[in-house]
Amino acid sequence: MAGAAANRPGEVTGPRRDVHFIWILDASTSMQGEKIQSLNFAVASAVPELRRVAAMHPEANVLVQVLKFATDVEWVVADPVPLAEFQWRDIEAGGETSMGLAFSVVCDQLDKLDAARRYFPPALLLVTDGHPTDEERDFDKALHRLLTNKLGATATRLAVAIGSDVGPDGMECLNRFINNPDIKPIEVTDLAALPRLMQVVSRSALEISSTPGDGAAAKILAEAAGNDADIWTWQAAKPVRD
Amino acid sequence: MISVPRLAAENLLRAHLKPGARLLTEISNETVIAERYLAEGTQGEIYLATLGGRQVVVKWYKPGWIKLDSGLRARLAATSRRDPPSSRFLWPEEIVVSPDRAGFGYYMPYREPRFCDFDFVISQQIKPSQRALANAGLQTAEGYLRLHAPGLCYIDVSAGNIALDPHSGDVRICDCDNVDVNGRGMLAKIMGTDGFMAPEIVQGQAYPNRQSDLWSLAVLLFWAFVKNHPLSGRLEYDCSVLTKADQYRLWGADARFIFDPNDASNAPVAGYNDAALTYWPIYPEFVRQLFTRAFTVGIRDPQQRVYENEWVEAMAQLRDCVSACPGCAAENFYDDTQPQRCWSCGQPLAPPRRLVLPGATIVLEEGAALYPHHLDPTRIADSSAAIARVVRHSDDHPEVLGLENGTGAPWHVTLPDGEHRTVNPGECVRVYPRVQITFATATADIL
């Protein structure tokens, strides 16, 4: 944004803390085809939104990673990448849904971070179209580890459920992951809405982490559920009621 | 089967008003057309709209917020019946309702594109000059003076609710729907914006009022000039992961000024608070004293906070002493009590060309100006327009400056060689040492 140039050579910035933003993405067989392609598109389109939020929060040094989980769990981006340099690369799907294992791997990563640096709560954004296929005991143990991990416990945890196959069990797992009665998993059945949704949710996750004391961003997610059924979207053409 | 909590995507992505939605003003029954969704906040959504041929802005409240803030409609009606404290307020003009849905909102004047939120200053995405910032500080403080004088309070002073033109420093005070009668207590459901709320508000010990407005105003000014929150120092640095609980503690029960002269426990940390360490020392003592008072005794005793008119005077005085380094052009602040070096390049600074009046000394550099209170000792500083400006003589000789007579009366000038001249309105007197100017109400020397 243009403004009168200040005569202040050598601009010095205020306090900075690292925000580790991690997408945890379901790449199981059921995601193959339209779902994974829509997800690829959606995550790529969320990146500019993240950059816009980051610009408003220079105190947040945003580092991005992507973890995909199928039968195995794999870091798509191995080391945290500064947001300014982050480039999304499309992922493919195939395999089981080892969500619990993904949580363990996230914990391993969080434990590796330099204790001497300063942090804001990490942002963990989980996307799935089904329910975990880990053994129940393993899943419970992994989730417990994440929720008691030093950084994991403070993390902003949001979840997106794609499609109608998540089921009550799957939804219950997502609620347990979020572990916050004010924030619910977001269910999206229309893939065309996924990019816009991913922008909003990613933006919210980063806002909440970058301003932990400010409840405004979380409120937007919490209160939306209570609104009336008369819904209009600016993009879609809806019948006009006079 | 019990439904597990979930949120449908459509509920998150929707806007409440469809494009072209027709709304009606509650009292005057005029039509307002919501044309374009602009933004969303916790309380409602903002739309660009038209009323007749006029561009306005509509804020339409979310149903959840209306339920929560039960006094909203009455408060809004009362506010819209009052005149805005000044033209700088984007004031609710009238409540609007919809013919085909429940709920309500209000419309307010359109904010011209030259204005942007103070958030952009704090995040350093825009970098106004010190002169423009001093102007903005003056106009903001004066705005709150005008609001508080008839017994009102703003409640939510924050960088998101105040906008400025980064070139001139002109401000607009927005989001006036929380305005209420001071001291009424918990009728507004909003307590303020995190980071700006006074310690007693953060700790739930008091309701927002004029005193908490003064705290927030001080925070805004400190953040804009020093580029660091006044309470963000060693105590915050020591938090490995800074959580909501930490921030509430540091803004509330453990609030301590980073430059408290008697308590270094929250001092700035090199490598974390470099901005504070760099910028705090560049400001004149009279400004630092106000900030110190605001954030030491002002933490525990709201009645000892810095008042609006004190900020107005300090900002006006700050504006008068802006002085660019001849070497690197960094804006310094002229201080006649001690020899100075440029804070940026370290070069020794000779005293600049300045106009000395009975009550004020104004550095004369391009962009500097004289204001009515300079020439009239019975006037206090305010945001009145300039009555004289320092202008460049020509592009061929940019170092030659003139003081342009923007008053309605001629000036009588005595030049160094004793010659007398008359400088009529619109004409300039050259900025040169030992020139004496006689204004209608005062005489001044250029040094």
Interface residues (C-beta under 8 A of the other chain):
Chain A: M1 A2 G3 A4 A5 A6 N7 R8 P9 G10 E11 V12 T13 G14 P15 R16 R17 A55 M56 H57 P58 A115 R118 Y119 F120 P121 K150 L151 T154 A161 P168 M171 E172 N175 K184 P185 I186 E187 V188 T189 D190 A193 R196 L197 V200 V201 T211 P212 G213 D214 G215 A216 K219 I220 L221 E223 A224 A225 G226 N227 D228 D230 I231 W232 T233 W234 K238 V240 R241 D242
Chain B: M1 S3 V4 P5 R6 L7 A8 A9 E10 N11 L12 L13 R14 A15 H16 L17 K18 P19 Y37 E40 G41 T42 K62 P63 G64 W65 D100 R101 A102 C116 D119 F120 S123 Q124 Q125 I126 K127 P128 S129 Q130 A132 P166 H167 T193 D194 G195 K227 N228 H229 S232 E236 Y237 C239 S240 V241 L242 T243 K244 D246 Q247 Y248 W251 Y272 N273 D274 A275 A276 T278 Y279 A324 C325 C328 A329 A330 E331 S344 C345
